[in-house]
Amino acid sequence: MNLYLEAFSIFFKIGAFTIGGGYAMVPLIENEIVTRRQWLTKEDFIDLLAIAQSSPGILAVNISIFIGYRLKGILGSIVAALGTVLPSFLIILTIALFFHSFKDNMVVERIFKGIRPAVVALIAAPTFSMARSAKISRYNVWIPIVSASLIWLLGFSPIWIIISAGVGGYIYGKMKKRKSNEA
């Protein structure tokens, strides 16, 4: 089979049937690219994954671009990226095309009302996990609470919150360093 077509079909299949985002796709991509087809060594895959994680954008798209590029250059990266994003695009397009015909359906409305709390839970779980790794404690819990309140209640731009937090962290670090030098 043509390598372009094979890469496209691998990434399309993974993109279509993986629920959970880029990190859920990584083991499947590794299995297909490293284990089954041996297009890359495990070390090369880990290197590409590290680059994909540190690059801006969606992890699944980034890793497919880097793998495609490694296999067949720019055209390979385009083909692999299309294979990754096309399933989601087609699913969302299909939903958008037919949503108007069932948006007022009481059953569909109830289903969406039931899904909302699950979506909140799916967002909250990694948030609490990240808070634990960021060492959020009772002494600094006010920072994310104030930040979220400024964004949600007062409509502040998250960009200003991030800039303010960065400046505040820099000033705090300088003050802490000065105190330790004086002691």
Helices and strands as residue ranges (DSSP letters): H 3-17, H 22-30, I 31-36, H 42-54, H 59-102, H 106-133, H 142-152, H 158-182
